[in-house]
Amino acid sequence: MDAKDFVEIDGSYLEGGGQVLRNALSLSCILGKPVRVVKIRANRPKPGLSHQHLHGLNLLRDIANADVVGNTLLSTEVEFTPRSIGGDTYHVDTQTAASITLIYQMALPVLLFAGRPSRLYVSGGTNVAFAPQVEYMEQVLLPNLKHFGVGFDLQVQQYGFYPSGKGSCQLDVQPVEKLLAGQFLDFGHLQLVSGVAFCAGRLPRTIATDMQQTAQREIHRLWPHQMCSIEAVKHLPEKARQNGAGILMTAHTSGGCVLGSATLGEKRVDGRLLGSDASCQLVEYIRKEICVDAHMQDQLIIYMALAVGRSSMRTGPLTNHTRTAIHVAEQLTGVQFDVEVESSGQTLVTCEGLGQLNRML
Ligand SMILES: Nc1ncnc2c1ncn2[C@@H]1O[C@H](COP(=O)(O)OP(=O)(O)OP(=O)(O)O)[C@@H](O)[C@H]1O
């Protein structure tokens, strides 16, 4: 293939992390456009493809029957030429703590445009830093994607944490004919705060209850009559062999918004601190009455770009991840995102989607 046949994507743009690659390859599969991604993860301390990105890339190669050049660890340049999107059962074993949810982040939009239902088994980390925790994918991403007419079923077979991974999940995806335009505009009022605080391995159950109680106390300090129900769980040994701890809090509003805030324990786990950090973040979202949280922002961009009709989200200040996702989506789909800071201080992001139809159904 000639150099001119590829759309060139600059992996060093703005955030310059793995997300440029994920979004570019997902869109390449869905639109049937060959892409060359250069300077991959140029803004990270160890640039190039890490395990997560390489496994995700090879998975998309299999899903879209693509030709690939440059799919080796630490590679900083990849050429990807997709064919048709199959839909099948796929297995990915990263043999590391590579984020399972980020591999799903890359594959999910593609499998929605497949010709038949798919099942995707991935082994790696279910709860790792700088990635959505698996609970966030179930409890925050899923209800947000319902606005686009998208559903999936996610089952955690085993939890896995940094450094050894060994978690495993199963994702079932039904294809769609098209994505509906998503509207995230009306916060309404806060109805419920829910969530889960977990610990595993040799960590005592009190870590989970410390997270739970600190988080609930903070919500009740501010809103004494607020319904707030956070579950404290110690994972059974057969579900999680290593040490790990974290919390996800979610806010549900009368306007149909679901916002999430998650923290994860590292070497020294302080349950109170984790609970306090998660609740502070969630409280900030609730106070600002935004409809989409800071991490969901960038994850919705690809769906807004592909939907039929005008999608809109009211959110907080745009993150670099979101600006980067917008740039990649505009480059590959030709749609335009409009960003406006409103007098309330909220940021309104709108986009007339491409109206991509599933060519495989
Ligand atoms: N606490 C969190 N909750 C939910 N989503 C998160 C959280 N932290 C990060 N994310 C999401 O994970 C993704 C991380 O993308 P990013 O490119 O930084 O990571 P990456 O692929 O691991 O690459 P790199 O190693 O280059 O940072 C983004 O979609 C971001 O919104």
The ligand as an ORCA input file, in Angstrom:
! r2SCAN-3c Opt
* xyz 0 1
  N      -9.783      6.555     37.723
  C     -10.271      6.363     36.489
  N     -11.568      6.080     36.323
  C     -12.076      5.888     35.087
  N     -11.350      5.976     33.951
  C     -10.049      6.255     34.059
  C      -9.430      6.477     35.334
  N      -8.128      6.755     35.135
  C      -7.927      6.728     33.781
  N      -9.079      6.430     33.143
  C      -9.292      6.319     31.679
  O      -8.307      5.447     31.158
  C      -7.842      5.914     29.901
  C      -6.321      6.132     30.031
  O      -5.767      6.524     28.814
  P      -4.177      6.746     28.669
  O      -3.892      7.048     27.266
  O      -3.699      7.708     29.695
  O      -3.657      5.371     29.170
  P      -2.813      4.200     28.579
  O      -3.361      3.593     27.359
  O      -2.508      3.247     29.677
  O      -1.552      4.851     28.100
  P      -0.365      5.413     28.822
  O       0.345      4.302     29.533
  O       0.230      5.857     27.622
  O      -0.898      6.445     29.763
  C      -8.639      7.158     29.591
  O      -9.791      6.817     28.850
  C      -9.047      7.652     30.983
  O     -10.227      8.426     30.998
*
